[in-house]
Amino acid sequence: MQEQIYLRPKSLAEAADYYTQYPEATLWAGGTDLVVQLEQKRRKVSVVLDLTSIAEMKFIEDDVNQVRIGALTTMNDLETSPLIKKEFPLLAQAAHVVGSWQVRTLATIAGNIVTAAPSAETANPIILTNGIIIAYSKNGEREIPAGEFFTGPGKTSLLPGEIVKEIRLQKLPEGYQSIYLKERLRRSMDIALANMGCVIKLDGDKCEEVRIGLGAVAPVPMRATETETVLQGQNLNADLIEKAAQTAANECKPITDIRATADYRRDLVRSMVHRALTSLWKAGE
C-alpha cells in the first residue's frame, strides 16, 4: 500500500515550504470537490497539504478602492458578509447558489476558482469586477488578472509551488447595477448548465458601460465582448435587448454532454441575457 502523507501548516510561509518539498501535494481547503473525486476514485492522493488551519487566509477586508478576500473565505461568508452584499452583490448572489448550505459552510472562494471548472460560480463575478488573484510561493507574491487566470478546463495560470493567497476586487463606482443568474437541472446542489453575470451603468436608457460574463458555455469562464459591443453607448429597448441576447447565444462555445446539448445551452444563454438586461433596465427606471 502506498504511504500517504498528511501535512497541516499553521502559516502560509510554512505551507509554501511544504509545497516546495512535496510538489505532488494535493491542497485541501474546503474539500467539497476533492472528497467527491476521491469517493468516485477519479483521483489518487499521496500527499495532502491541509490549509484549513492558516488563519491569515480567512478574511474579508475593506481596503479603500478595493475589497480583499482571503483564499479560505467560504461561500457562506461571502453570501452573508454585509461588505460583499453592499459592494459586490453579484458575488454574494453567486455564492448563494453554490450547492447546499452545508456545502457553502465548507467550500472556499479559492477552491471554487482553482478547480477551474467552466461552470465555477464565483469566476465571472471576479472577472467582471476586475479581480486580481494573489498567488504566493517561496519566491513571494505574484498578481494574476482574473481574466488571465483560467487557461482551460481544470487548468489555471498558477505556477508550480504557487498557492492562492487572496482575491482583490475593485469596487464599482456609484450608479452601477449587477445581476447573477444560474440555470441547472435541479433547484439546488447541481452544477450549472449555464450561468452569467452582468454589470451595467445606465444614464436613463443609455448604456454607458456594460460587462457580461458567461460560464459553463465555453472552455473557460468568458467575457461576452461581442455582446458588450452591441450594447455599448446604445439606448436600451426591447429590440436591442433581443439582439444582444441572440449575439450572446451565438458568441458562446458550449459543448454537448450528459446534462445538456450545446443548442440547449445556447438557448439558456439567450434567455438569461434577455432576462438579466430586462431586469436591470427596468430597475434603472
C-alpha positions as MATLAB code, in Angstrom:
seq = 'MQEQIYLRPKSLAEAADYYTQYPEATLWAGGTDLVVQLEQKRRKVSVVLDLTSIAEMKFIEDDVNQVRIGALTTMNDLETSPLIKKEFPLLAQAAHVVGSWQVRTLATIAGNIVTAAPSAETANPIILTNGIIIAYSKNGEREIPAGEFFTGPGKTSLLPGEIVKEIRLQKLPEGYQSIYLKERLRRSMDIALANMGCVIKLDGDKCEEVRIGLGAVAPVPMRATETETVLQGQNLNADLIEKAAQTAANECKPITDIRATADYRRDLVRSMVHRALTSLWKAGE';
ca = [
       0.000    0.000    0.000;
       1.293    3.458   -0.919;
       2.278    5.583    2.066;
       0.157    8.701    2.485;
       1.481   11.915    3.996;
      -0.720   14.459    5.771;
       0.628   17.992    6.359;
      -1.153   20.751    8.282;
       0.797   24.026    8.245;
      -0.096   26.901   10.565;
       1.124   29.686    8.277;
       1.239   30.468    4.567;
       5.047   30.534    4.669;
       5.082   27.037    6.171;
       2.611   25.850    3.534;
       4.868   27.202    0.776;
       7.829   25.356    2.295;
       5.877   22.104    2.307;
       4.647   22.663   -1.244;
       8.230   23.135   -2.420;
       9.249   19.936   -0.643;
       6.224   17.999   -1.915;
       5.268   19.441   -5.338;
       2.917   16.483   -5.885;
       0.840   17.507   -2.842;
      -2.915   17.994   -3.163;
      -4.111   21.192   -1.488;
      -7.065   20.887    0.890;
      -9.209   23.965    1.532;
     -12.889   23.051    1.852;
     -12.606   19.625    0.255;
     -16.078   19.734   -1.281;
     -14.825   18.836   -4.781;
     -11.906   16.694   -3.681;
     -13.979   14.391   -1.465;
     -16.310   13.604   -4.374;
     -13.353   12.850   -6.652;
     -11.832   10.537   -4.043;
     -15.111    8.732   -3.393;
     -15.605    8.175   -7.119;
     -11.953    7.048   -7.429;
     -11.321    9.713  -10.051;
      -8.289   10.940   -8.174;
      -5.436    9.430   -6.165;
      -3.718   11.398   -3.426;
      -0.353   10.572   -1.852;
       0.327   13.868   -0.052;
      -2.373   16.102    1.474;
      -1.470   19.696    2.289;
      -4.274   20.873    4.577;
      -4.567   24.687    4.535;
      -7.556   24.984    6.870;
      -5.516   25.996    9.960;
      -3.946   29.049    8.283;
      -5.829   31.923    9.938;
      -4.154   34.577    7.750;
      -6.049   33.213    4.723;
      -9.508   33.761    6.237;
     -10.709   37.362    5.962;
     -12.848   39.910    4.117;
     -11.354   43.397    4.384;
     -12.325   46.830    3.063;
      -9.221   48.448    1.549;
     -10.101   51.907    0.165;
     -10.966   51.281   -3.525;
     -10.900   47.518   -3.297;
     -12.007   44.634   -1.125;
      -9.542   41.904   -0.173;
     -10.865   38.367    0.285;
      -8.760   35.623    1.841;
      -8.461   32.398   -0.107;
     -10.131   30.352    2.656;
     -13.203   32.582    2.841;
     -16.231   30.311    2.497;
     -19.258   30.723    0.260;
     -21.351   31.236    3.388;
     -19.020   34.048    4.466;
     -19.422   35.693    1.059;
     -23.197   35.475    0.840;
     -23.715   36.796    4.395;
     -20.993   39.483    4.514;
     -22.529   42.995    4.740;
     -19.480   44.365    2.900;
     -19.782   41.903   -0.002;
     -23.552   42.410   -0.248;
     -23.019   46.179   -0.391;
     -20.057   46.396   -2.766;
     -20.412   43.178   -4.787;
     -23.999   41.864   -4.685;
     -23.107   39.937   -7.847;
     -20.617   37.833   -5.857;
     -22.994   37.368   -2.929;
     -25.671   36.103   -5.343;
     -23.201   33.697   -6.956;
     -22.048   32.335   -3.588;
     -25.660   31.751   -2.571;
     -26.257   29.259   -5.392;
     -23.206   27.081   -4.662;
     -24.536   23.701   -3.552;
     -26.414   23.391   -0.278;
     -25.991   25.377    2.937;
     -23.791   22.601    4.294;
     -21.547   22.804    1.229;
     -21.368   26.602    1.431;
     -20.038   26.460    5.002;
     -17.028   24.478    3.723;
     -16.459   25.480    0.088;
     -13.933   28.312   -0.306;
     -13.581   31.039   -2.889;
     -10.075   29.861   -3.820;
     -11.221   26.264   -4.142;
     -14.052   27.353   -6.405;
     -11.715   29.037   -8.872;
      -8.644   26.794   -8.585;
     -10.623   23.765   -9.758;
     -11.077   25.866  -12.931;
     -14.395   24.338  -13.856;
     -16.000   26.336  -16.705;
     -19.121   26.438  -14.500;
     -17.377   27.855  -11.390;
     -19.937   30.184   -9.800;
     -17.580   32.868   -8.497;
     -15.398   33.051  -11.619;
     -17.462   35.548  -13.623;
     -18.172   37.870  -10.667;
     -14.425   38.025  -10.027;
     -13.635   38.639  -13.696;
     -16.385   41.263  -14.112;
     -15.111   43.255  -11.111;
     -11.549   43.317  -12.498;
     -10.353   40.947   -9.813;
      -6.728   40.192   -9.117;
      -5.640   36.748   -7.897;
      -2.692   36.892   -5.499;
      -0.529   33.775   -5.775;
       2.043   33.030   -3.064;
       5.131   30.814   -3.178;
       8.673   30.620   -1.836;
       9.501   33.320   -4.404;
       6.967   35.760   -2.905;
       3.681   37.097   -4.270;
       2.507   37.345   -7.873;
      -0.544   39.167   -9.211;
      -2.682   37.443  -11.838;
      -5.532   39.361  -13.512;
      -8.697   37.277  -13.181;
      -9.220   37.310  -16.941;
      -5.870   35.537  -17.372;
      -6.265   33.052  -14.530;
      -8.251   30.366  -16.371;
      -6.399   28.677  -19.223;
      -8.616   25.650  -19.932;
     -10.975   23.177  -18.271;
      -9.311   22.288  -14.971;
      -6.283   24.450  -15.790;
      -5.055   27.787  -14.403;
      -2.041   30.030  -14.837;
      -0.721   29.157  -11.372;
       2.934   28.147  -11.485;
       4.356   25.090   -9.675;
       4.549   25.772   -5.944;
       2.047   28.657   -6.011;
      -0.906   28.832   -3.625;
      -3.767   31.296   -3.998;
      -3.414   33.677   -1.055;
      -6.253   36.130   -1.673;
      -8.518   37.757   -4.251;
      -8.722   41.540   -4.633;
     -11.829   43.043   -6.200;
     -12.064   46.605   -7.470;
     -15.078   48.478   -6.107;
     -17.642   49.591   -8.668;
     -18.303   53.342   -8.831;
     -21.651   54.778   -7.828;
     -24.503   54.029  -10.221;
     -23.510   50.534  -11.314;
     -26.013   47.684  -11.120;
     -25.388   43.955  -11.333;
     -27.149   40.603  -11.505;
     -26.166   36.932  -11.443;
     -28.185   34.060  -12.927;
     -27.625   30.302  -12.874;
     -29.557   27.590  -14.697;
     -29.325   23.969  -13.504;
     -31.241   20.716  -13.679;
     -32.304   20.729  -10.048;
     -33.276   23.527   -7.700;
     -30.011   23.286   -5.745;
     -26.810   21.273   -5.335;
     -26.173   20.922   -9.049;
     -23.537   22.166  -11.454;
     -24.676   24.962  -13.729;
     -25.892   24.155  -17.210;
     -25.093   27.809  -17.832;
     -24.501   30.840  -15.645;
     -23.976   34.512  -16.276;
     -23.178   37.788  -14.617;
     -23.850   41.316  -15.800;
     -22.554   44.663  -14.577;
     -24.063   47.778  -16.143;
     -24.143   51.542  -15.759;
     -27.130   53.329  -17.254;
     -27.776   57.000  -17.850;
     -31.504   56.892  -18.345;
     -31.844   54.288  -21.085;
     -28.309   54.802  -22.413;
     -25.862   52.024  -21.696;
     -22.706   53.850  -20.614;
     -20.798   50.692  -19.679;
     -21.630   47.007  -19.646;
     -19.756   43.834  -18.754;
     -21.236   40.400  -19.387;
     -19.683   37.134  -18.273;
     -20.785   33.620  -19.233;
     -19.973   30.321  -17.537;
     -20.334   26.630  -18.424;
     -20.683   27.525  -22.114;
     -17.014   27.726  -23.154;
     -13.744   26.044  -22.136;
     -13.198   28.819  -19.587;
     -15.441   31.466  -17.981;
     -15.698   34.088  -20.721;
     -16.456   37.756  -21.288;
     -19.126   38.201  -23.951;
     -17.250   41.019  -25.654;
     -19.259   40.951  -28.896;
     -22.457   41.291  -26.900;
     -20.980   44.150  -24.891;
     -20.117   45.957  -28.137;
     -23.733   45.647  -29.316;
     -24.918   47.410  -26.141;
     -22.157   49.938  -25.518;
     -23.342   53.525  -25.926;
     -26.794   52.497  -27.138;
     -30.229   53.204  -25.675;
     -31.745   50.075  -24.198;
     -35.037   48.935  -25.669;
     -36.741   45.614  -26.282;
     -35.264   45.190  -29.771;
     -31.702   45.942  -28.642;
     -32.010   43.543  -25.716;
     -33.203   40.792  -28.046;
     -30.292   41.494  -30.414;
     -27.802   41.365  -27.533;
     -29.301   38.129  -26.207;
     -29.015   36.471  -29.615;
     -25.451   37.768  -30.010;
     -24.513   36.161  -26.698;
     -26.056   32.857  -27.790;
     -24.007   32.969  -30.991;
     -20.854   34.092  -29.201;
     -20.649   31.332  -26.588;
     -18.995   27.977  -27.328;
     -20.907   25.287  -25.404;
     -20.483   21.536  -25.660;
     -22.955   18.678  -25.571;
     -22.572   16.445  -22.527;
     -24.662   14.179  -20.318;
     -26.557   17.113  -18.803;
     -27.449   19.236  -21.845;
     -26.873   19.722  -25.553;
     -24.892   22.611  -26.949;
     -28.027   24.021  -28.609;
     -29.950   23.902  -25.343;
     -27.153   25.781  -23.589;
     -27.232   28.449  -26.301;
     -30.970   28.820  -25.728;
     -30.307   29.197  -21.988;
     -27.719   31.909  -22.651;
     -30.122   33.823  -24.892;
     -32.852   33.592  -22.251;
     -30.600   34.556  -19.328;
     -29.055   37.547  -21.078;
     -32.523   38.716  -22.113;
     -33.838   38.369  -18.534;
     -30.780   39.998  -16.975;
     -30.767   43.044  -19.248;
     -34.525   43.497  -18.964;
     -34.349   43.282  -15.180;
     -31.522   45.800  -14.897;
     -33.167   48.152  -17.416;
     -36.466   48.104  -15.507;
     -34.623   48.506  -12.195;
     -32.947   51.610  -13.605;
     -36.338   53.065  -14.455;
];
